[in-house]
Amino acid sequence: MPCDRTWYLTEDLDDFLGRAGDFLRSRPTLHTVPLTVADTLRTRGPHVYGARNPLYGVLGDETGGVRAALLHTPPHPVNLTPLASVEAEELAARLLARGHAVPGVSAEQGTAAAFAAAWHRTAGGPSDGLRQRQRLYRLGELTAPEPAPHGRARVAGPPDRELVRRWYEEFTAAVGGPASAAFAADWADSRIAHGGVTVWEIPDGTPVAMAAVTPKIAGQIRVTTVYTPADLRGRGYAGAVTATVSQAARQTGAQEVLLFTDLANPTSNGLYQRIGYRPVADFAVYGFATGE
């Protein structure tokens, strides 16, 4: 569908995907977040992330195609594909004129910084500043951690629902993200339903770590929510369960297996590189005090 060289904003997911779907699928690695979030919204409804309607945006290019895309699921930050500084300025002005509350931005680091600066020049007010620096990795040659910890991996089922829900809440609190109890329960239900959570359990059957994966979209699967309770860390459980889900993702035929890390955590970054993940790009999350 042709696009003008201005920002087109809509609350209609089908409209957005009709305009931007091919663009997002053209670079599935860098667009992994909007692809997976849009799929979640399509399958689970527009209010899975919060009570407010999501907002979508498409920026056209000079050929009538798509130059960039926006996806916002309040109360989370706005997610943007890469933008030039002038495009970030135009978007900030457009969102402010619309009266759209922006609690922050998540994007490739240059785009995130440009939009954060543009938003504060346009909207004014104090900033919560840089909240997190992230690195996107893709799996190269998988190397299982040695020595492997005692125990085994298994796919979580309905009896694990309460554990998965609680661990998701603990993980989200640890990384500083918003998540209601209702969202955590829905997340657990949806992940378990598609076999998307794997737990590592020690020989007596006690679960000690988990890792989740997104459904396969545009040939890519992303590993998410790798979590070990604080008192069980340092024993190799996270590496073992991550290697297990990474191998399983490869076996489904995924062309790319991806994950994000917090660059402030050298332990996890080192772990993922040891088992075969290689850097793709750096991202950043900024918070805006003028948002929600």
C-alpha positions in Angstrom: 0.0 0.0 0.0 1.6 3.4 -1.0 2.6 5.7 1.8 3.0 9.5 1.8 6.3 11.1 3.0 4.6 12.1 6.2 3.7 10.2 9.4 0.4 8.3 9.0 -1.0 7.4 12.5 -3.8 4.9 13.2 -5.2 2.8 16.0 -6.2 0.1 13.5 -3.8 -2.9 13.6 -4.9 -4.3 10.2 -4.5 -0.9 8.6 -1.0 -0.7 10.0 0.1 -4.1 9.0 -1.4 -3.6 5.5 0.8 -0.5 5.2 3.9 -1.6 7.1 3.8 -5.4 7.2 6.1 -6.0 4.2 8.6 -3.4 5.5 8.8 -5.0 9.0 9.3 -8.5 7.5 12.0 -7.2 5.1 14.4 -6.8 8.1 13.0 -9.3 10.7 16.1 -9.2 12.8 16.1 -5.5 13.5 12.3 -5.4 13.5 11.9 -8.3 15.9 10.1 -6.3 18.6 7.4 -4.7 16.4 6.8 -8.0 14.6 6.3 -10.0 17.8 4.3 -7.3 19.6 2.0 -6.9 16.5 1.5 -10.7 16.5 0.6 -10.6 20.1 -1.9 -7.8 19.6 -3.4 -9.7 16.6 -3.9 -13.0 18.5 -4.7 -11.7 22.0 -6.5 -8.4 21.4 -5.6 -4.7 21.5 -5.7 -4.3 25.3 -3.4 -7.2 26.2 -0.7 -4.6 27.3 -2.9 -2.1 28.9 -6.3 -0.3 28.9 -5.4 2.3 26.3 -5.6 1.6 22.6 -2.3 1.0 20.9 -1.1 3.6 18.4 0.7 2.7 15.1 2.6 4.9 12.7 4.0 4.6 9.2 6.4 7.0 7.5 6.6 6.9 3.7 9.6 7.3 1.5 10.2 9.1 -1.8 9.4 5.9 -3.8 6.0 5.5 -2.2 7.2 2.7 0.1 7.8 2.7 3.8 10.7 4.4 5.5 10.0 3.7 9.2 7.3 2.5 11.5 6.1 3.2 15.1 4.3 0.9 17.5 3.1 2.1 20.9 1.4 -0.1 23.5 0.8 2.1 26.6 2.1 2.1 29.3 5.3 0.9 27.6 7.7 3.2 25.7 7.1 4.0 22.0 8.9 1.5 19.8 10.5 3.0 16.7 12.4 1.6 13.7 15.5 3.6 12.7 14.9 7.3 12.0 17.0 10.3 11.0 17.1 13.2 13.4 14.7 15.3 11.3 12.2 12.5 11.1 12.4 12.1 14.9 11.6 15.8 15.2 8.6 15.6 12.9 7.3 12.6 14.8 7.6 14.3 18.2 5.7 17.3 16.9 3.0 15.1 15.4 2.5 13.1 18.6 2.4 16.2 20.7 -0.1 17.9 18.4 -2.3 14.7 18.7 -2.1 14.9 22.5 -0.6 11.5 22.7 1.1 10.8 26.0 4.6 9.4 25.5 6.2 7.7 28.5 9.4 6.9 26.8 11.1 5.5 23.7 12.8 2.2 22.8 14.8 2.0 19.6 18.2 1.5 18.1 20.5 3.7 20.2 20.9 6.6 17.7 17.2 6.8 17.0 16.3 6.6 20.7 18.6 9.4 21.6 17.4 11.5 18.7 13.7 11.1 19.6 14.4 11.7 23.3 16.1 15.0 22.5 13.3 15.9 20.0 10.6 15.1 22.5 12.1 17.3 25.2 12.6 20.1 22.8 9.0 19.9 21.7 7.2 18.9 24.8 9.5 20.4 27.5 9.7 19.2 31.0 12.2 17.1 32.9 13.5 13.7 31.7 13.9 10.4 33.5 16.9 10.0 31.2 18.5 6.8 29.8 16.9 3.8 31.5 18.6 1.0 29.8 21.2 0.2 27.2 20.5 -3.1 25.4 22.3 -5.2 22.8 20.6 -7.4 20.3 22.3 -10.7 19.6 21.7 -13.4 17.0 22.7 -17.0 17.4 25.8 -18.2 15.5 27.2 -21.7 16.2 25.6 -23.0 19.4 27.9 -24.2 22.1 26.3 -25.9 25.0 27.8 -24.8 28.4 30.2 -27.2 30.0 30.1 -28.6 32.5 26.3 -28.8 32.3 24.5 -28.4 35.7 22.7 -31.3 37.2 19.1 -31.7 36.0 17.2 -31.4 32.8 15.1 -29.1 30.7 11.4 -29.6 30.1 8.7 -27.6 28.5 6.4 -25.9 31.1 2.8 -27.1 31.2 -0.4 -25.9 32.9 0.7 -27.2 36.4 3.6 -24.7 36.2 1.3 -21.8 35.5 1.6 -20.2 39.0 5.4 -20.6 39.0 5.8 -19.1 35.6 3.5 -16.2 36.5 5.4 -15.4 39.6 8.8 -15.7 38.0 7.6 -13.4 35.2 6.6 -10.8 37.8 10.0 -11.1 39.5 11.9 -10.8 36.2 9.9 -7.7 35.2 10.5 -6.1 38.5 14.2 -6.8 38.3 14.5 -5.1 34.9 12.2 -2.2 35.9 9.4 -2.8 33.4 5.7 -2.3 33.9 3.6 -5.4 34.4 0.4 -5.8 36.2 -0.6 -9.1 37.9 -3.2 -9.6 35.3 -0.7 -9.2 32.5 1.7 -11.6 34.1 -1.0 -14.2 34.4 -2.0 -13.7 30.8 1.6 -13.9 29.7 2.1 -17.2 31.5 -1.1 -18.6 30.0 -0.2 -17.6 26.4 3.4 -18.8 26.6 2.4 -22.1 28.1 -0.3 -22.6 25.5 2.2 -22.5 22.6 5.0 -24.4 24.4 6.9 -21.2 24.8 8.4 -21.6 28.3 11.0 -24.1 29.2 12.2 -24.7 32.8 15.3 -26.3 34.1 14.7 -28.6 37.0 17.2 -30.3 39.3 17.1 -34.1 39.9 14.6 -33.9 42.7 12.1 -32.2 40.2 12.4 -28.6 41.6 12.4 -25.9 38.9 15.3 -23.6 39.2 15.3 -21.4 36.1 13.2 -20.6 33.0 13.5 -19.2 29.5 10.8 -18.2 27.1 10.6 -17.8 23.4 8.3 -15.9 21.0 6.4 -17.7 18.3 8.2 -17.9 15.0 7.4 -14.8 12.9 9.1 -13.9 9.6 11.6 -16.7 10.1 12.8 -15.5 13.5 12.3 -16.6 17.1 13.4 -14.4 20.0 14.5 -15.8 23.4 13.0 -13.8 26.2 12.6 -13.7 30.0 15.6 -15.8 31.0 15.2 -15.9 34.7 16.8 -17.6 37.7 15.8 -16.7 41.3 18.5 -14.7 43.0 19.4 -17.4 45.5 20.0 -20.0 42.7 22.2 -18.0 40.4 25.8 -18.8 39.6 25.2 -22.5 39.1 24.8 -22.6 35.3 21.1 -23.0 35.2 20.4 -19.9 33.0 23.0 -21.0 30.4 21.7 -24.5 30.3 18.1 -23.5 29.8 19.0 -20.8 27.3 21.0 -23.3 25.2 18.1 -25.7 25.3 15.5 -23.2 24.0 18.0 -21.9 21.4 18.6 -25.4 20.0 14.8 -26.1 20.0 14.2 -22.8 18.1 16.8 -23.8 15.5 15.1 -27.2 15.1 11.8 -25.5 14.2 13.5 -24.1 11.1 13.9 -20.6 12.4 16.4 -18.7 10.2 17.4 -16.4 13.1 17.4 -17.0 16.8 17.7 -13.7 18.7 17.8 -12.2 22.2 18.3 -8.9 23.9 20.5 -8.2 26.9 20.9 -5.4 29.3 24.4 -4.0 28.7 24.7 -3.2 32.4 24.8 -6.9 33.2 28.2 -8.2 32.1 27.4 -11.7 33.4 24.5 -12.3 31.0 26.3 -10.7 28.1 29.3 -12.9 28.6 27.2 -16.0 29.1 25.3 -15.5 25.8 28.4 -14.9 23.8 30.0 -18.1 25.3 27.1 -20.2 24.0 27.2 -18.7 20.5 25.3 -15.4 20.4 26.9 -12.6 18.4 26.1 -8.8 18.5 23.8 -7.3 15.9 23.0 -3.8 17.1 22.7 -1.7 20.3 19.4 -0.3 21.5 18.4 2.2 24.2 15.4 2.9 26.4 14.7 6.5 27.6 12.0 7.5 30.0 10.0 10.8 29.8 8.7 12.4 32.9 6.1 14.2 30.7 4.5 10.8 29.8 2.5 8.4 31.9 
